[in-house]
């Protein structure tokens, strides 16, 4: 018995296949533009890009944030179960990343360089295989000298702003190993009380 192939159906199927492939690539491109995807350094040690450029009135308008933030995850016990969360230190009731986590993160803006003052984390959801948080990076620029040739529009003043990233999400497997880590794009803020 010889099997007959209906040529018009095969021809119709090929454009549909191309359409599906194109939609998959388009979906990936939208996802990639909407989030920063972390890179695993070693087990439960990740780094994630902090880059964005935006206007911030308190920083003299355009600021550029760049560099990679290092996040180490650890196993902790919450509500009677083991979960994986970023390692933090607690200062005045706030959860902060350890100081060395932000060594490679900086910002620039209008004749000044900003360094990280602190990185605050606010956990919004932590489950056995998934977690999410809001991350705030606080930047400070020490004042330029009053008689400076750098053209500072406000010499002698300290400038601050903060960058908020949300959602920041991670997932882990049954061995408490983080398998994915990603962050929404950052946004510059000027409020004194974030």
C-alpha positions in Angstrom: 0.0 0.0 0.0 1.3 3.4 -1.0 0.7 6.4 1.2 -0.3 9.5 -0.6 0.7 12.9 0.8 -1.7 15.8 0.1 0.7 18.5 -1.1 -1.6 21.5 -0.4 -1.8 20.5 3.3 2.0 20.2 3.5 2.4 23.6 1.9 -0.1 25.1 4.2 1.7 23.6 7.2 5.1 25.1 6.4 3.9 28.7 6.6 2.2 27.9 9.8 5.4 26.5 11.2 7.3 29.6 10.1 4.7 31.8 11.8 5.0 29.8 15.1 8.8 30.0 15.0 8.6 33.8 14.3 6.2 34.3 17.2 8.5 32.3 19.5 11.4 34.6 18.6 9.3 37.7 19.0 8.1 36.5 22.4 11.7 35.9 23.5 12.8 39.4 22.3 10.0 41.1 24.2 10.9 39.1 27.4 14.6 39.8 27.0 13.9 43.6 26.6 11.5 43.6 29.6 13.9 42.0 32.1 17.5 41.6 33.0 18.5 37.9 33.2 21.0 37.0 35.8 24.1 34.9 35.2 25.0 32.0 37.5 28.6 32.3 38.8 28.5 29.1 40.9 25.9 27.3 43.0 23.5 29.9 44.4 25.8 32.7 43.5 24.5 35.0 40.8 25.2 38.4 39.2 22.7 40.6 37.4 23.2 43.8 35.3 21.9 47.0 36.8 22.1 49.1 33.6 19.7 51.9 32.6 19.7 55.6 31.7 17.0 57.9 32.9 16.3 61.5 34.0 16.4 62.2 37.7 15.8 65.8 38.8 17.6 65.3 42.1 20.7 64.2 40.2 20.7 67.0 37.8 18.7 65.1 35.2 20.3 62.3 33.1 21.8 59.5 35.2 23.4 56.2 33.9 23.5 53.2 36.2 25.8 50.4 35.2 27.7 47.4 36.6 26.8 44.0 38.0 25.3 43.3 41.3 26.4 40.1 43.1 23.6 38.2 44.9 24.3 35.1 47.0 21.3 32.9 47.9 21.1 30.8 51.1 18.7 28.2 52.5 16.6 29.5 55.5 13.7 28.1 57.4 10.4 30.1 57.1 7.0 29.1 58.3 8.3 25.6 59.0 9.8 24.9 55.6 13.1 25.4 53.9 13.3 28.2 51.3 16.0 29.9 49.3 16.4 33.7 49.6 19.2 36.2 49.0 21.7 36.5 51.8 21.1 39.8 53.7 22.3 41.7 56.8 19.7 43.5 58.9 20.3 47.1 59.8 17.6 49.2 61.6 15.0 46.6 60.7 15.8 46.7 57.0 17.3 43.9 55.0 20.4 44.9 53.1 22.7 43.1 50.7 26.2 42.8 52.1 28.4 45.8 51.2 30.6 43.8 48.9 27.7 42.7 46.7 27.6 46.2 45.0 31.4 46.7 44.6 31.0 46.8 40.8 27.9 49.0 40.6 28.2 52.7 39.9 26.3 55.6 38.3 27.2 58.8 36.6 25.3 62.0 36.0 26.1 65.6 35.1 29.8 65.8 36.0 29.7 63.5 39.0 30.2 59.8 39.8 27.8 58.0 42.2 28.7 55.2 44.5 26.4 52.7 46.2 25.5 53.7 49.7 23.3 50.5 50.3 21.1 48.0 48.6 17.7 47.3 50.4 15.6 44.3 49.7 11.9 44.0 50.4 10.6 40.4 50.0 7.1 40.3 48.5 6.7 36.6 48.1 8.8 33.6 49.2 7.7 30.1 48.4 9.4 26.7 48.3 10.4 27.0 44.7 9.8 30.7 43.8 10.5 34.1 45.3 10.1 37.8 44.5 11.2 41.1 45.9 11.7 44.8 45.3 15.3 45.9 45.2 16.4 49.5 45.9 20.0 50.7 45.3 20.8 54.0 47.0 23.4 56.1 45.2 25.4 59.1 46.6 27.9 61.5 44.9 30.3 63.3 47.2 30.5 67.0 46.5 32.9 68.4 43.9 35.3 71.1 45.2 33.8 74.6 45.2 36.5 75.9 42.9 36.3 73.1 40.3 37.0 73.2 36.6 34.5 70.3 36.1 31.7 72.8 35.5 29.5 71.5 38.4 26.3 73.5 38.4 26.1 73.0 42.2 29.6 72.7 43.6 30.0 71.6 47.2 26.7 69.7 47.4 26.1 66.0 48.0 23.6 64.5 45.5 21.6 61.3 46.0 19.1 59.2 44.1 17.9 55.7 44.2 17.1 53.0 41.7 14.2 50.6 42.1 14.0 47.3 40.4 10.8 45.3 40.5 9.9 42.6 40.3 13.1 40.8 41.0 12.3 37.1 40.9 14.1 33.8 41.3 13.2 30.1 41.2 14.8 27.1 42.7 14.6 23.3 42.4 14.0 20.6 45.0 17.7 20.7 45.9 17.4 24.3 46.9 19.5 25.4 44.0 18.6 28.6 42.3 17.9 27.9 38.6 16.7 31.3 37.4 17.2 34.9 38.5 15.8 37.9 36.7 14.9 41.5 37.3 12.6 44.1 35.9 14.2 47.2 34.4 15.5 49.8 36.9 13.9 53.2 37.4 15.5 56.3 39.0 13.7 57.9 42.0 14.3 61.0 44.0 12.0 60.7 47.0 13.5 61.1 50.4 11.3 58.3 51.8 11.2 55.5 49.2 
